[in-house]
Amino acid sequence: MALAATIMACLVALEHFFILWLEMFNADSEMAASAFGVSRELLKKPEVQTLFKNQGLYNGFLAVGILFSLFVVPAAASMGVTLFFLACVMVAAAYGSVTASKSIIVVQGLPALIAFVLIYLA
């Protein structure tokens, strides 16, 4: 069970590194336009680029936090710190689902919830 929990949490971190890459380095691509449901013209605006880069950075912090909690934080505190970062992902997914796109709750929130439950039960 512990291995499955760690793998799932790592997958959540990997997903957020992908989001970092998409938002910070590929935000004006067709893939980003499709993922975010907006036109490429909008994504090319400097103001929008700045906002996406900022969002991407925060997603990177979530990913690093999850990995840090799993592999650097001492074992006695690892579970609590991992649960904290996964909860942050779930809150962000819930907020994004209400304000941006309903699919965020499934794409980002569900994997985080699964990892959260697995970590909690491990």
Summary of the structure (lengths in Angstrom):
residues: 122
radius of gyration: 15.1
end to end distance: 5.7
largest distance: 49.1
contacts: 384
relative contact order: 0.17
helix: 85%
strand: 0%
